[in-house]
Structure formats: structure tokens, C-alpha cells
Amino acid sequence: MATTITIDLRQVARGLAISLRQVQAVVELLDEGNTVPFITRYRKDQTGGLNEEQIRQIQARL
């Protein structure tokens, strides 16, 4: 049986001082199987220009 974990993305956004929209975009891109370097280089328009370290910090909190 699978266990469901709920993560408050608003809390992640506040903790990293970035917008909720940016966190949601990164989560969606990661869920689609995109790598951090790919997101950083080719999806800046969707993430609001987050750098690799910021994306990795989001990933670490998921």
C-alpha cells in the first residue's frame, strides 16, 4: 500500500523566499522527470529564472 505525504508548498516558498508559483513550476517540472540542469537552462521562463542552487533547495524539501 502506498503512503501519501502532503507537502505544504507555501511553506517551502516562504522558507526559500521565492514565490509559490515558482515552487509549483519546479515541482511540476521535476514530476515530469526533468533534471535540475535541464530546468535551469531550458525552463527559465517557467521558473522565473531560478538558478540551479534554488531548484536543488526546492528538490531537497520535497
VMD Tcl script that builds the backbone (N, CA, C; Angstrom):
set m [mol new atoms 186]
animate dup $m
set s [atomselect $m all]
$s set {name element resname resid chain x y z} {
  {N N MET 1 A 0.839 -1.176 0.000}
  {CA C MET 1 A 0.000 0.000 0.000}
  {C C MET 1 A 0.883 1.238 0.000}
  {N N ALA 2 A 0.575 2.174 -0.870}
  {CA C ALA 2 A 1.367 3.401 -0.992}
  {C C ALA 2 A 1.002 4.379 0.119}
  {N N THR 3 A 2.004 5.091 0.579}
  {CA C THR 3 A 1.803 6.110 1.592}
  {C C THR 3 A 1.822 7.475 0.923}
  {N N THR 4 A 0.857 8.308 1.257}
  {CA C THR 4 A 0.784 9.652 0.699}
  {C C THR 4 A 1.352 10.640 1.703}
  {N N ILE 5 A 2.235 11.497 1.225}
  {CA C ILE 5 A 2.820 12.538 2.059}
  {C C ILE 5 A 2.380 13.881 1.497}
  {N N THR 6 A 1.886 14.743 2.353}
  {CA C THR 6 A 1.458 16.070 1.931}
  {C C THR 6 A 2.545 17.075 2.273}
  {N N ILE 7 A 2.935 17.857 1.273}
  {CA C ILE 7 A 3.956 18.884 1.472}
  {C C ILE 7 A 3.308 20.242 1.237}
  {N N ASP 8 A 3.468 21.146 2.180}
  {CA C ASP 8 A 2.926 22.497 2.050}
  {C C ASP 8 A 3.892 23.333 1.216}
  {N N LEU 9 A 3.549 23.522 -0.050}
  {CA C LEU 9 A 4.430 24.267 -0.947}
  {C C LEU 9 A 4.532 25.738 -0.554}
  {N N ARG 10 A 3.515 26.255 0.118}
  {CA C ARG 10 A 3.596 27.647 0.600}
  {C C ARG 10 A 4.712 27.788 1.620}
  {N N GLN 11 A 4.845 26.779 2.474}
  {CA C GLN 11 A 5.901 26.804 3.485}
  {C C GLN 11 A 7.275 26.695 2.821}
  {N N VAL 12 A 7.393 25.866 1.796}
  {CA C VAL 12 A 8.650 25.757 1.051}
  {C C VAL 12 A 8.995 27.111 0.437}
  {N N ALA 13 A 8.008 27.754 -0.181}
  {CA C ALA 13 A 8.229 29.060 -0.814}
  {C C ALA 13 A 8.669 30.099 0.215}
  {N N ARG 14 A 7.988 30.144 1.352}
  {CA C ARG 14 A 8.364 31.100 2.402}
  {C C ARG 14 A 9.768 30.821 2.916}
  {N N GLY 15 A 10.076 29.562 3.133}
  {CA C GLY 15 A 11.381 29.186 3.665}
  {C C GLY 15 A 12.535 29.548 2.746}
  {N N LEU 16 A 12.263 29.567 1.445}
  {CA C LEU 16 A 13.307 29.890 0.469}
  {C C LEU 16 A 13.191 31.315 -0.069}
  {N N ALA 17 A 12.192 32.046 0.403}
  {CA C ALA 17 A 11.952 33.436 -0.014}
  {C C ALA 17 A 11.779 33.555 -1.526}
  {N N ILE 18 A 10.970 32.636 -2.093}
  {CA C ILE 18 A 10.608 32.717 -3.506}
  {C C ILE 18 A 9.103 32.547 -3.617}
  {N N SER 19 A 8.555 32.815 -4.784}
  {CA C SER 19 A 7.100 32.785 -4.926}
  {C C SER 19 A 6.565 31.353 -4.988}
  {N N LEU 20 A 5.329 31.216 -4.569}
  {CA C LEU 20 A 4.652 29.924 -4.627}
  {C C LEU 20 A 4.579 29.441 -6.072}
  {N N ARG 21 A 4.337 30.345 -7.002}
  {CA C ARG 21 A 4.260 29.991 -8.418}
  {C C ARG 21 A 5.552 29.343 -8.894}
  {N N GLN 22 A 6.687 29.885 -8.455}
  {CA C GLN 22 A 7.981 29.320 -8.850}
  {C C GLN 22 A 8.157 27.912 -8.281}
  {N N VAL 23 A 7.774 27.719 -7.034}
  {CA C VAL 23 A 7.884 26.396 -6.408}
  {C C VAL 23 A 6.986 25.402 -7.142}
  {N N GLN 24 A 5.760 25.803 -7.433}
  {CA C GLN 24 A 4.834 24.919 -8.139}
  {C C GLN 24 A 5.381 24.530 -9.508}
  {N N ALA 25 A 5.961 25.488 -10.212}
  {CA C ALA 25 A 6.522 25.210 -11.538}
  {C C ALA 25 A 7.657 24.200 -11.443}
  {N N VAL 26 A 8.540 24.375 -10.469}
  {CA C VAL 26 A 9.668 23.455 -10.299}
  {C C VAL 26 A 9.161 22.059 -9.947}
  {N N VAL 27 A 8.196 21.964 -9.060}
  {CA C VAL 27 A 7.652 20.662 -8.666}
  {C C VAL 27 A 7.051 19.951 -9.878}
  {N N GLU 28 A 6.291 20.674 -10.682}
  {CA C GLU 28 A 5.698 20.075 -11.881}
  {C C GLU 28 A 6.772 19.579 -12.839}
  {N N LEU 29 A 7.801 20.392 -13.056}
  {CA C LEU 29 A 8.875 20.009 -13.968}
  {C C LEU 29 A 9.646 18.796 -13.450}
  {N N LEU 30 A 9.903 18.757 -12.156}
  {CA C LEU 30 A 10.586 17.598 -11.573}
  {C C LEU 30 A 9.709 16.346 -11.668}
  {N N ASP 31 A 8.409 16.502 -11.418}
  {CA C ASP 31 A 7.482 15.369 -11.508}
  {C C ASP 31 A 7.420 14.802 -12.924}
  {N N GLU 32 A 7.643 15.658 -13.914}
  {CA C GLU 32 A 7.642 15.221 -15.313}
  {C C GLU 32 A 8.933 14.491 -15.675}
  {N N GLY 33 A 9.890 14.456 -14.742}
  {CA C GLY 33 A 11.131 13.740 -14.986}
  {C C GLY 33 A 12.278 14.593 -15.489}
  {N N ASN 34 A 12.094 15.906 -15.500}
  {CA C ASN 34 A 13.165 16.804 -15.935}
  {C C ASN 34 A 14.262 16.874 -14.878}
  {N N THR 35 A 15.499 17.003 -15.327}
  {CA C THR 35 A 16.624 17.127 -14.398}
  {C C THR 35 A 16.810 18.586 -13.995}
  {N N VAL 36 A 17.506 18.787 -12.882}
  {CA C VAL 36 A 17.769 20.147 -12.405}
  {C C VAL 36 A 18.540 20.960 -13.445}
  {N N PRO 37 A 19.630 20.427 -14.032}
  {CA C PRO 37 A 20.343 21.222 -15.046}
  {C C PRO 37 A 19.452 21.590 -16.244}
  {N N PHE 38 A 18.588 20.660 -16.672}
  {CA C PHE 38 A 17.685 20.939 -17.788}
  {C C PHE 38 A 16.724 22.066 -17.425}
  {N N ILE 39 A 16.128 21.983 -16.247}
  {CA C ILE 39 A 15.185 23.014 -15.804}
  {C C ILE 39 A 15.882 24.365 -15.736}
  {N N THR 40 A 17.082 24.382 -15.174}
  {CA C THR 40 A 17.836 25.628 -15.029}
  {C C THR 40 A 18.114 26.267 -16.378}
  {N N ARG 41 A 18.534 25.470 -17.336}
  {CA C ARG 41 A 18.940 26.012 -18.637}
  {C C ARG 41 A 17.787 26.299 -19.579}
  {N N TYR 42 A 16.801 25.402 -19.612}
  {CA C TYR 42 A 15.794 25.469 -20.668}
  {C C TYR 42 A 14.384 25.813 -20.207}
  {N N ARG 43 A 14.168 25.970 -18.932}
  {CA C ARG 43 A 12.826 26.295 -18.431}
  {C C ARG 43 A 12.824 27.535 -17.535}
  {N N LYS 44 A 13.754 28.452 -17.783}
  {CA C LYS 44 A 13.816 29.700 -17.004}
  {C C LYS 44 A 12.503 30.472 -17.086}
  {N N ASP 45 A 11.866 30.415 -18.262}
  {CA C ASP 45 A 10.604 31.123 -18.437}
  {C C ASP 45 A 9.524 30.587 -17.498}
  {N N GLN 46 A 9.562 29.313 -17.191}
  {CA C GLN 46 A 8.558 28.718 -16.311}
  {C C GLN 46 A 8.904 28.873 -14.833}
  {N N THR 47 A 10.189 28.955 -14.523}
  {CA C THR 47 A 10.607 29.027 -13.116}
  {C C THR 47 A 10.876 30.448 -12.642}
  {N N GLY 48 A 10.729 31.410 -13.524}
  {CA C GLY 48 A 11.017 32.784 -13.138}
  {C C GLY 48 A 12.500 33.043 -12.977}
  {N N GLY 49 A 13.322 32.241 -13.661}
  {CA C GLY 49 A 14.767 32.469 -13.645}
  {C C GLY 49 A 15.494 31.929 -12.429}
  {N N LEU 50 A 14.915 30.935 -11.752}
  {CA C LEU 50 A 15.606 30.355 -10.599}
  {C C LEU 50 A 16.919 29.724 -11.039}
  {N N ASN 51 A 17.925 29.835 -10.172}
  {CA C ASN 51 A 19.213 29.222 -10.504}
  {C C ASN 51 A 19.240 27.770 -10.015}
  {N N GLU 52 A 20.306 27.063 -10.381}
  {CA C GLU 52 A 20.401 25.639 -10.068}
  {C C GLU 52 A 20.353 25.375 -8.566}
  {N N GLU 53 A 21.008 26.199 -7.789}
  {CA C GLU 53 A 21.018 26.008 -6.331}
  {C C GLU 53 A 19.609 26.154 -5.750}
  {N N GLN 54 A 18.854 27.152 -6.209}
  {CA C GLN 54 A 17.492 27.344 -5.716}
  {C C GLN 54 A 16.610 26.144 -6.066}
  {N N ILE 55 A 16.772 25.629 -7.280}
  {CA C ILE 55 A 15.983 24.470 -7.697}
  {C C ILE 55 A 16.363 23.251 -6.865}
  {N N ARG 56 A 17.640 23.079 -6.598}
  {CA C ARG 56 A 18.080 21.952 -5.763}
  {C C ARG 56 A 17.542 22.085 -4.333}
  {N N GLN 57 A 17.452 23.321 -3.831}
  {CA C GLN 57 A 16.900 23.526 -2.488}
  {C C GLN 57 A 15.422 23.133 -2.451}
  {N N ILE 58 A 14.690 23.472 -3.504}
  {CA C ILE 58 A 13.284 23.054 -3.583}
  {C C ILE 58 A 13.216 21.534 -3.615}
  {N N GLN 59 A 14.023 20.930 -4.472}
  {CA C GLN 59 A 14.038 19.472 -4.611}
  {C C GLN 59 A 14.344 18.794 -3.271}
  {N N ALA 60 A 15.250 19.348 -2.505}
  {CA C ALA 60 A 15.633 18.763 -1.219}
  {C C ALA 60 A 14.500 18.816 -0.199}
  {N N ARG 61 A 13.587 19.749 -0.356}
  {CA C ARG 61 A 12.488 19.899 0.605}
  {C C ARG 61 A 11.259 19.088 0.227}
  {N N LEU 62 A 11.335 18.398 -0.895}
  {CA C LEU 62 A 10.190 17.585 -1.330}
  {C C LEU 62 A 10.260 16.186 -0.770}
}
mol reanalyze $m
mol bondsrecalc $m
mol representation Tube
mol addrep $m
